[in-house]
Amino acid sequence: MPGEFGFKEKLIHKVSEFWPVDEALQKRAEWFIDNSDFEKYFKEGGQYLDVGAGKGHIVQRVLADMEKLGTSLKAYYGIDVADKPLKKVQKRESARLQKVSKEGMGKNPMGFSFATAEDLPFQDGSLDGVSYIFSIHHMDKNKLNKVMQESKRVLKKDGYIFIAEDLVDAEKQKKITEKRDRQLNWESKDAEHNYKSDQEWGEYFDGMGFDVVERDFFESETKKGPIPHGFYVLRLKKEMNK
């Protein structure tokens, strides 16, 4: 365990177990999945990983959705360094698994583990997809480069990387986005954020050896104006796949 699940994180986690917070997080997960439509890339029996899975709402919703669609996944794992799935989320997933296979009463039905993005606990070429949902802007350039290389290692040749990020084109927009980010994540004023514009993300992905298969845009409404988001589906360039 990376050891970043400290007193503050435990307090936030305990508060999040209350119904209003859990419901709000469920709605945010639904909002993201509906806007990104990334479930269409998941395949029957596939194995996927969500890096920075937080309290687990997106992962659990995807697992439930894919089952309803008749395209059950083998797994959609989650890792984080400073958070873990809520008990409520674990119970929902355990109940789903019981209906499907009479299993799921274990202590970790969602296959979650504490781990870092730079050292993923998975074998080479073992995953059909890796998702980073509003998580990589917390990484500086050097760390992000290592993370993207590690994603390449665990990804199958035909696998996908899914990235959702806030898009920032101007300093004023950055301040609005950063303030909302700190509020949502209960972050300190010293927490770093590595925002980019759509063009900058495109150039970065290209430089790291990825083709952008799909890019979509949507917004979050705030009192000070909308915050634009980008969703990117990446695949290794053909020359990198040989």
C-alpha positions as CSV (number, residue, x, y, z in Angstrom):
1,M,0.0,0.0,0.0
2,P,1.5,3.4,-1.0
3,G,0.5,4.8,2.4
4,E,-1.3,7.9,1.2
5,F,-4.7,6.9,2.7
6,G,-4.1,9.0,5.8
7,F,-6.3,10.7,8.4
8,K,-7.8,13.3,6.0
9,E,-8.6,10.6,3.4
10,K,-10.2,8.4,6.0
11,L,-12.4,11.3,7.2
12,I,-13.5,12.2,3.7
13,H,-14.2,8.5,3.0
14,K,-16.3,8.2,6.1
15,V,-18.4,11.2,5.2
16,S,-18.8,9.9,1.7
17,E,-20.6,6.8,3.1
18,F,-23.6,9.0,3.9
19,W,-26.5,8.6,1.5
20,P,-26.5,12.2,0.0
21,V,-22.8,12.0,-0.9
22,D,-23.0,8.5,-2.3
23,E,-26.0,9.5,-4.4
24,A,-24.2,12.6,-5.7
25,L,-21.2,10.4,-6.7
26,Q,-23.5,7.9,-8.4
27,K,-25.1,10.8,-10.4
28,R,-21.6,12.1,-11.4
29,A,-20.6,8.6,-12.5
30,E,-23.8,8.4,-14.6
31,W,-23.2,11.9,-16.0
32,F,-19.7,11.0,-17.1
33,I,-20.6,7.6,-18.7
34,D,-23.6,9.1,-20.5
35,N,-21.5,12.0,-21.9
36,S,-18.4,9.9,-22.9
37,D,-20.2,6.8,-24.2
38,F,-17.0,4.9,-23.6
39,E,-18.8,1.7,-22.7
40,K,-19.1,0.9,-26.4
41,Y,-15.4,0.0,-26.4
42,F,-15.7,-2.7,-23.7
43,K,-15.9,-6.2,-25.0
44,E,-17.3,-9.5,-23.7
45,G,-14.9,-11.1,-21.2
46,G,-12.5,-8.2,-21.4
47,Q,-10.2,-7.1,-18.5
48,Y,-10.0,-3.4,-17.8
49,L,-8.4,-1.2,-15.2
50,D,-9.4,2.2,-13.8
51,V,-6.4,4.2,-12.4
52,G,-7.4,6.6,-9.7
53,A,-10.7,4.7,-9.2
54,G,-11.6,6.8,-6.1
55,K,-14.7,5.6,-4.4
56,G,-15.5,3.1,-7.1
57,H,-18.8,4.5,-8.6
58,I,-17.7,4.6,-12.2
59,V,-16.3,1.1,-12.2
60,Q,-19.3,-0.4,-10.4
61,R,-21.7,1.4,-12.8
62,V,-19.8,0.1,-15.9
63,L,-19.8,-3.5,-14.6
64,A,-23.6,-3.3,-13.9
65,D,-24.3,-1.7,-17.3
66,M,-22.3,-4.2,-19.3
67,E,-24.1,-7.1,-17.6
68,K,-27.5,-5.6,-18.5
69,L,-26.3,-5.2,-22.1
70,G,-25.3,-8.9,-22.2
71,T,-21.6,-8.1,-22.5
72,S,-20.3,-9.1,-19.1
73,L,-16.7,-8.2,-18.4
74,K,-14.2,-10.6,-16.8
75,A,-13.0,-7.7,-14.7
76,Y,-12.8,-3.9,-14.3
77,Y,-10.2,-3.5,-11.7
78,G,-9.6,-0.3,-9.7
79,I,-6.5,1.1,-8.1
80,D,-5.8,4.3,-6.1
81,V,-3.2,5.6,-3.7
82,A,-5.4,7.8,-1.6
83,D,-8.9,6.4,-1.7
84,K,-10.9,3.1,-2.0
85,P,-14.4,2.0,-2.9
86,L,-17.1,2.8,-0.4
87,K,-18.8,0.0,1.5
88,K,-22.1,1.0,-0.3
89,V,-20.4,0.5,-3.7
90,Q,-18.9,-2.8,-2.6
91,K,-22.3,-4.0,-1.4
92,R,-23.9,-3.1,-4.7
93,E,-21.2,-5.0,-6.6
94,S,-21.4,-8.0,-4.3
95,A,-25.2,-8.1,-4.8
96,R,-24.8,-7.9,-8.6
97,L,-22.2,-10.8,-8.5
98,Q,-24.5,-12.9,-6.4
99,K,-27.3,-12.7,-8.9
100,V,-24.9,-13.6,-11.7
101,S,-22.8,-16.4,-10.2
102,K,-23.9,-16.9,-6.6
103,E,-20.5,-15.3,-5.7
104,G,-19.5,-11.9,-4.5
105,M,-19.7,-12.1,-0.8
106,G,-15.9,-11.7,-0.5
107,K,-14.3,-8.7,1.2
108,N,-13.2,-7.2,-2.1
109,P,-15.8,-8.0,-4.8
110,M,-14.5,-5.1,-7.0
111,G,-10.9,-6.3,-7.2
112,F,-9.6,-3.1,-5.8
113,S,-6.0,-2.6,-4.7
114,F,-3.9,0.2,-3.4
115,A,-1.2,0.8,-6.0
116,T,0.6,3.6,-7.9
117,A,0.0,4.4,-11.6
118,E,3.8,4.1,-12.2
119,D,3.9,0.5,-11.0
120,L,0.7,-1.3,-12.1
121,P,0.2,-4.7,-10.5
122,F,-0.5,-6.4,-13.8
123,Q,1.4,-8.5,-16.3
124,D,2.6,-7.3,-19.6
125,G,-0.1,-7.2,-22.3
126,S,-2.8,-8.4,-20.0
127,L,-5.4,-5.7,-20.2
128,D,-7.9,-4.7,-22.9
129,G,-8.1,-1.2,-21.6
130,V,-6.9,1.3,-19.0
131,S,-8.9,4.4,-17.9
132,Y,-7.8,7.6,-16.3
133,I,-11.0,9.6,-15.4
134,F,-10.1,13.1,-14.4
135,S,-6.9,11.8,-12.7
136,I,-3.8,12.6,-14.8
137,H,-3.9,16.4,-14.3
138,H,-2.7,15.6,-10.8
139,M,0.6,14.3,-12.2
140,D,3.6,16.4,-13.2
141,K,5.2,15.9,-16.6
142,N,7.8,13.3,-15.5
143,K,5.3,11.2,-13.6
144,L,2.8,11.4,-16.4
145,N,5.4,10.2,-18.9
146,K,6.2,7.2,-16.7
147,V,2.5,6.5,-16.3
148,M,1.9,6.4,-20.0
149,Q,4.8,4.1,-20.5
150,E,3.5,1.8,-17.8
151,S,0.1,1.8,-19.6
152,K,1.8,0.6,-22.7
153,R,3.3,-2.2,-20.8
154,V,0.1,-3.7,-19.5
155,L,-2.0,-3.0,-22.6
156,K,-2.8,-5.6,-25.2
157,K,-1.8,-4.7,-28.8
158,D,-5.4,-4.0,-29.7
159,G,-6.2,-2.4,-26.3
160,Y,-7.5,1.1,-25.6
161,I,-6.6,3.9,-23.2
162,F,-9.5,6.1,-22.0
163,I,-8.7,9.6,-20.7
164,A,-11.1,12.3,-19.5
165,E,-9.7,15.6,-18.5
166,D,-10.6,19.2,-17.9
167,L,-9.5,21.5,-20.8
168,V,-7.9,24.8,-20.1
169,D,-7.0,27.4,-22.7
170,A,-6.6,30.6,-20.6
171,E,-5.4,31.6,-17.2
172,K,-8.8,32.7,-16.0
173,Q,-10.3,29.3,-17.1
174,K,-7.5,27.6,-15.2
175,K,-8.3,29.4,-12.0
176,I,-12.0,28.5,-12.2
177,T,-11.2,24.9,-13.0
178,E,-8.6,24.6,-10.3
179,K,-10.9,26.0,-7.7
180,R,-13.7,23.6,-8.5
181,D,-11.2,20.7,-8.6
182,R,-10.0,21.6,-5.1
183,Q,-13.6,21.7,-3.8
184,L,-14.6,18.4,-5.4
185,N,-11.5,16.6,-4.1
186,W,-11.1,18.4,-0.8
187,E,-7.6,19.3,-1.8
188,S,-5.2,21.7,-0.2
189,K,-4.1,24.9,-1.9
190,D,-0.7,23.4,-2.5
191,A,-2.0,20.5,-4.6
192,E,-0.5,20.6,-8.1
193,H,-2.6,20.5,-11.3
194,N,-1.3,19.9,-14.8
195,Y,-4.1,21.2,-17.1
196,K,-3.8,21.3,-20.9
197,S,-5.8,22.5,-23.8
198,D,-7.3,20.1,-26.4
199,Q,-4.4,20.9,-28.8
200,E,-1.8,20.3,-26.1
201,W,-3.3,17.0,-25.1
202,G,-3.4,15.9,-28.8
203,E,0.3,16.8,-29.2
204,Y,1.2,15.0,-26.0
205,F,-0.5,11.8,-26.9
206,D,1.1,11.9,-30.4
207,G,4.5,12.3,-28.9
208,M,3.9,9.4,-26.5
209,G,3.2,7.1,-29.5
210,F,-0.6,7.1,-29.4
211,D,-3.3,7.7,-32.1
212,V,-6.5,9.4,-30.9
213,V,-9.2,7.1,-32.1
214,E,-12.0,9.3,-30.8
215,R,-12.3,12.6,-29.0
216,D,-15.5,14.1,-27.5
217,F,-16.3,17.3,-25.6
218,F,-18.8,18.1,-22.9
219,E,-19.1,20.6,-20.0
220,S,-19.8,21.0,-16.3
221,E,-21.9,24.0,-15.3
222,T,-20.7,26.1,-12.4
223,K,-21.8,29.4,-10.9
224,K,-18.8,31.1,-12.6
225,G,-19.4,29.5,-16.0
226,P,-19.0,26.2,-17.8
227,I,-15.9,24.0,-17.4
228,P,-15.0,22.2,-20.7
229,H,-13.9,18.6,-20.6
230,G,-12.3,16.4,-23.2
231,F,-12.6,12.6,-23.5
232,Y,-10.0,10.7,-25.5
233,V,-9.8,7.2,-26.7
234,L,-6.2,6.2,-27.5
235,R,-4.5,3.3,-29.3
236,L,-0.9,2.5,-29.8
237,K,0.4,3.7,-33.2
238,K,0.8,0.9,-35.7
239,E,4.6,1.3,-35.8
240,M,4.6,0.9,-32.0
241,N,2.5,-2.2,-32.2
242,K,5.0,-4.4,-34.3
